[in-house]
Amino acid sequence: MNAALRPGDHVCWMYDDERDRLAAAAGFVLAGLADGHRTVYCATGEPAAAMPATLRAGGIDVPAALRTGRLILAAAADVYLTGGRFDPGECLARWSRGAEQARTDGYRGLRAVADMTWAADRPPGAGVLAGYELAVNGIVAEGFASGVCQYDVRRFTAPRLRTIQMAHPSSLRAGAPGDTVPLLRIRRLPGPRLQLDGECDLSNRTAVQVTVAAVCRDAAAVGQEAVIDVTGLRFADVATGRMLVRAAATVPGGITVTGCTKSLTRLLRMFGAREPNIRCRAGDR
């Protein structure tokens, strides 16, 4: 998982063994420190116990990293349950401020890994957790921050976990084939522009839909077209094609989809994509 993740990635990482969770978290933290990122580790119960030992084994001077602010260890309850309840607005503001501060302090990125077990027992406010994860995409997609949200599949019901998964661009499972490479990367570019790299399918549908809608709102607000670059998109399912065509109807200037494969162009036209409302610009694939 570690080397494959980059600034801008937001991953739902699922596990059913505490050793897998700790090993993955440690690897993510070590990679962040090596890359010159301010790195935050939020854990349930042992942020100052097992993790520092693992970091020391990886060659990290933990006291120095903590003292300089390169590394931040925090109890998940102190981050997510201030005042005894989950306040998504407050958490989002905290992460946004943290990213800005990391920039100001000269770091190459802000990297965070969080054990989300605190939400399993549904503390006050946790009913909006999936909506919070969707909103995190807006911060991460700017390409400076990255986040891994660790979910214990033994503690969350399958329907609830599925909703949470769909709020992330990518979901990985410990020990599963391909558990190191994010399925989809979403990047916001200057202006009302969006870049999609990877695959759009059921597993990340809500994340894609909400991000596309946000770009379309931004474009409509300034009277411009929305541009969606799909040059790096390997696959888009039928629902994604339908969603893009419907989204274009909300933008007076329409949508230009650049880098389209022939199959995606056919898919968009099947759902009624017509210029000038939605414009397909071919890629070289």
C-alpha positions as CSV (number, residue, x, y, z in Angstrom):
1,M,0.0,0.0,0.0
2,N,2.7,2.4,0.9
3,A,4.7,3.2,-2.2
4,A,1.7,3.2,-4.4
5,L,-0.1,6.0,-2.6
6,R,0.5,9.6,-3.6
7,P,-0.7,13.0,-2.6
8,G,-4.3,13.3,-3.6
9,D,-5.3,9.7,-2.8
10,H,-8.1,9.0,-0.4
11,V,-8.5,5.3,0.4
12,C,-10.9,3.2,2.4
13,W,-8.6,0.4,3.7
14,M,-10.4,-2.6,5.1
15,Y,-9.0,-5.2,7.4
16,D,-9.9,-8.0,9.7
17,D,-6.7,-8.5,11.6
18,E,-5.2,-5.9,13.9
19,R,-1.6,-6.8,12.9
20,D,-2.5,-6.0,9.3
21,R,-3.9,-2.7,10.3
22,L,-0.9,-1.7,12.3
23,A,1.6,-2.8,9.7
24,A,-0.2,-0.9,7.0
25,A,-0.4,2.2,9.1
26,A,3.2,2.1,10.0
27,G,4.2,1.6,6.4
28,F,2.1,4.6,5.3
29,V,3.6,6.8,8.1
30,L,7.2,5.7,7.3
31,A,6.7,6.5,3.6
32,G,5.2,9.9,4.4
33,L,8.2,10.8,6.6
34,A,10.6,9.6,3.9
35,D,8.8,11.8,1.3
36,G,9.0,14.9,3.4
37,H,5.3,15.0,4.3
38,R,3.9,16.1,7.6
39,T,2.4,12.8,8.8
40,V,-0.5,12.3,11.1
41,Y,-1.5,9.0,12.7
42,C,-4.9,8.7,14.5
43,A,-5.4,5.5,16.4
44,T,-7.9,4.0,18.7
45,G,-6.2,3.3,22.0
46,E,-2.4,3.0,21.2
47,P,-1.0,6.0,19.3
48,A,1.8,6.4,21.8
49,A,2.5,2.7,22.3
50,A,2.8,0.2,19.4
51,M,3.3,2.7,16.6
52,P,6.4,4.5,18.0
53,A,8.0,1.1,18.5
54,T,7.3,0.2,14.9
55,L,8.6,3.5,13.7
56,R,11.8,3.1,15.7
57,A,12.3,-0.3,14.1
58,G,12.0,1.6,10.7
59,G,14.8,3.9,11.6
60,I,12.7,6.9,12.7
61,D,13.9,9.1,15.5
62,V,10.4,9.4,17.1
63,P,11.1,12.0,19.7
64,A,12.7,14.3,17.1
65,A,9.9,13.8,14.6
66,L,7.3,14.6,17.2
67,R,9.3,17.6,18.5
68,T,9.7,19.1,15.0
69,G,6.1,18.5,14.0
70,R,7.0,16.1,11.2
71,L,5.0,13.4,13.0
72,I,1.8,13.9,14.9
73,L,0.3,11.0,17.0
74,A,-3.3,11.5,18.1
75,A,-6.0,9.5,19.7
76,A,-8.9,9.1,17.3
77,A,-11.4,10.2,19.9
78,D,-9.5,13.5,20.3
79,V,-9.7,14.2,16.6
80,Y,-13.2,13.0,15.7
81,L,-15.2,13.1,19.0
82,T,-14.4,16.5,20.5
83,G,-17.1,17.3,23.0
84,G,-18.2,13.7,22.9
85,R,-19.8,13.8,19.5
86,F,-18.8,13.7,15.8
87,D,-18.9,17.1,14.2
88,P,-18.0,16.7,10.5
89,G,-17.8,20.4,9.8
90,E,-15.3,20.8,12.6
91,C,-13.2,17.8,11.4
92,L,-13.2,19.1,7.9
93,A,-12.1,22.5,9.0
94,R,-9.3,21.0,11.1
95,W,-8.0,18.9,8.1
96,S,-8.2,22.0,5.8
97,R,-6.3,24.1,8.3
98,G,-3.8,21.3,8.8
99,A,-3.1,21.1,5.0
100,E,-2.6,24.9,4.8
101,Q,-0.3,24.9,7.8
102,A,1.8,22.0,6.3
103,R,2.2,24.1,3.1
104,T,3.2,27.1,5.1
105,D,5.7,25.1,7.1
106,G,7.4,23.9,3.9
107,Y,6.2,20.3,3.7
108,R,5.7,18.5,0.4
109,G,2.4,17.2,1.6
110,L,0.1,16.3,4.5
111,R,-0.4,12.6,5.0
112,A,-2.9,11.1,7.5
113,V,-3.9,7.6,8.4
114,A,-6.8,7.1,10.8
115,D,-8.3,4.0,12.5
116,M,-12.1,4.6,12.1
117,T,-13.1,2.0,14.8
118,W,-14.3,4.9,16.9
119,A,-17.4,5.1,14.6
120,A,-18.3,1.4,14.9
121,D,-20.6,1.9,17.9
122,R,-22.3,4.9,16.3
123,P,-21.5,7.7,18.8
124,P,-23.5,10.9,18.4
125,G,-23.2,12.4,15.0
126,A,-21.7,9.2,13.4
127,G,-24.7,8.7,11.2
128,V,-23.3,11.2,8.7
129,L,-19.9,9.5,8.4
130,A,-20.3,8.6,4.7
131,G,-21.2,12.3,3.9
132,Y,-18.1,13.4,5.8
133,E,-15.9,11.0,3.8
134,L,-17.4,12.4,0.6
135,A,-16.5,15.9,1.7
136,V,-12.9,14.9,2.5
137,N,-12.5,14.2,-1.2
138,G,-12.8,17.9,-1.8
139,I,-9.8,18.6,0.3
140,V,-7.7,15.6,-0.9
141,A,-8.4,16.1,-4.6
142,E,-6.4,19.3,-4.6
143,G,-3.4,17.0,-4.7
144,F,-1.5,18.1,-1.5
145,A,-3.0,15.9,1.2
146,S,-3.6,12.1,1.2
147,G,-5.6,10.0,3.6
148,V,-6.0,6.3,4.5
149,C,-9.2,5.5,6.5
150,Q,-8.9,2.1,8.1
151,Y,-12.1,0.2,8.7
152,D,-12.4,-3.1,10.6
153,V,-14.9,-5.2,8.6
154,R,-15.8,-7.1,11.7
155,R,-17.2,-4.0,13.4
156,F,-19.3,-2.5,10.6
157,T,-22.4,-3.9,8.9
158,A,-22.0,-4.8,5.3
159,P,-24.5,-2.2,4.1
160,R,-22.9,0.6,6.1
161,L,-19.4,-0.3,5.0
162,R,-20.6,-0.4,1.4
163,T,-21.9,3.1,1.7
164,I,-18.7,4.3,3.2
165,Q,-16.6,2.5,0.5
166,M,-18.6,4.3,-2.3
167,A,-17.7,7.6,-0.7
168,H,-14.0,6.9,-1.4
169,P,-12.4,7.0,-4.8
170,S,-10.6,3.7,-3.9
171,S,-11.2,0.8,-1.5
172,L,-8.5,-1.7,-0.7
173,R,-8.6,-4.9,1.4
174,A,-5.7,-6.3,3.4
175,G,-4.3,-9.4,1.7
176,A,-6.5,-9.1,-1.4
177,P,-5.0,-9.2,-4.9
178,G,-4.1,-5.6,-6.0
179,D,-4.4,-4.3,-2.4
180,T,-1.6,-1.8,-3.0
181,V,-2.9,0.3,-6.0
182,P,-5.8,2.7,-5.7
183,L,-8.6,1.9,-8.2
184,L,-9.3,5.6,-9.0
185,R,-7.5,8.9,-8.5
186,I,-9.6,12.1,-8.6
187,R,-7.8,15.5,-9.0
188,R,-9.1,19.0,-9.1
189,L,-7.2,21.1,-11.6
190,P,-7.1,25.0,-11.8
191,G,-10.5,26.3,-12.9
192,P,-13.6,24.1,-13.1
193,R,-11.6,21.1,-14.3
194,L,-11.4,17.6,-13.0
195,Q,-9.1,14.7,-13.8
196,L,-10.1,11.0,-13.4
197,D,-7.4,8.3,-13.6
198,G,-8.2,4.6,-13.1
199,E,-11.6,3.0,-13.1
200,C,-15.1,4.3,-12.3
201,D,-17.5,1.7,-11.1
202,L,-20.0,0.8,-8.4
203,S,-17.3,0.8,-5.7
204,N,-16.6,4.5,-6.0
205,R,-19.8,5.8,-7.7
206,T,-20.9,8.2,-5.0
207,A,-17.4,9.8,-4.8
208,V,-17.3,10.4,-8.5
209,Q,-20.9,11.7,-8.7
210,V,-20.4,14.2,-5.9
211,T,-17.1,15.4,-7.2
212,V,-18.4,15.9,-10.8
213,A,-21.4,17.7,-9.4
214,A,-19.1,20.1,-7.4
215,V,-17.1,20.9,-10.6
216,C,-20.3,21.5,-12.5
217,R,-21.5,23.9,-9.8
218,D,-18.2,25.8,-9.9
219,A,-18.4,26.1,-13.7
220,A,-22.0,27.3,-13.6
221,A,-21.2,29.9,-11.0
222,V,-18.5,31.5,-13.2
223,G,-20.4,31.0,-16.5
224,Q,-17.8,28.6,-17.9
225,E,-17.7,25.1,-19.2
226,A,-16.7,22.2,-17.0
227,V,-13.7,20.2,-18.3
228,I,-13.3,16.5,-17.3
229,D,-10.0,14.9,-18.3
230,V,-10.4,11.2,-18.7
231,T,-7.1,10.5,-20.5
232,G,-6.1,8.2,-17.7
233,L,-9.4,6.5,-17.3
234,R,-9.2,2.8,-18.1
235,F,-12.8,1.9,-17.5
236,A,-16.2,3.7,-16.9
237,D,-19.3,1.7,-16.3
238,V,-22.7,2.5,-17.7
239,A,-23.9,4.4,-14.7
240,T,-20.8,6.7,-15.0
241,G,-21.7,7.6,-18.6
242,R,-25.3,8.3,-17.6
243,M,-24.2,10.5,-14.7
244,L,-21.9,12.6,-16.9
245,V,-24.6,13.3,-19.4
246,R,-27.0,14.3,-16.7
247,A,-24.4,16.5,-15.1
248,A,-23.8,18.3,-18.3
249,A,-27.4,19.5,-18.3
250,T,-26.7,21.5,-15.1
251,V,-24.0,23.6,-16.6
252,P,-25.0,26.4,-19.0
253,G,-21.6,26.1,-20.7
254,G,-21.8,22.3,-20.9
255,I,-19.1,19.8,-20.3
256,T,-16.1,19.0,-22.4
257,V,-14.8,15.4,-21.8
258,T,-11.2,15.2,-23.0
259,G,-9.2,12.1,-23.7
260,C,-12.2,10.0,-24.5
261,T,-11.7,6.4,-25.7
262,K,-14.0,5.3,-28.5
263,S,-15.9,3.1,-26.1
264,L,-16.6,6.0,-23.7
265,T,-17.7,8.2,-26.6
266,R,-20.2,5.6,-27.6
267,L,-21.4,5.2,-24.1
268,L,-21.9,9.0,-23.7
269,R,-23.8,9.2,-27.0
270,M,-25.9,6.2,-26.1
271,F,-27.3,8.3,-23.2
272,G,-27.9,11.3,-25.4
273,A,-24.6,13.3,-25.3
274,R,-24.8,15.9,-28.0
275,E,-22.8,19.0,-28.7
276,P,-22.9,21.8,-27.6
277,N,-24.2,20.4,-24.2
278,I,-21.5,17.7,-23.9
279,R,-18.4,17.5,-26.1
280,C,-16.3,14.4,-26.4
281,R,-12.7,15.1,-27.3
282,A,-10.8,11.9,-28.4
283,G,-7.6,10.7,-26.8
284,D,-5.0,8.6,-28.6
285,R,-6.3,5.3,-27.3
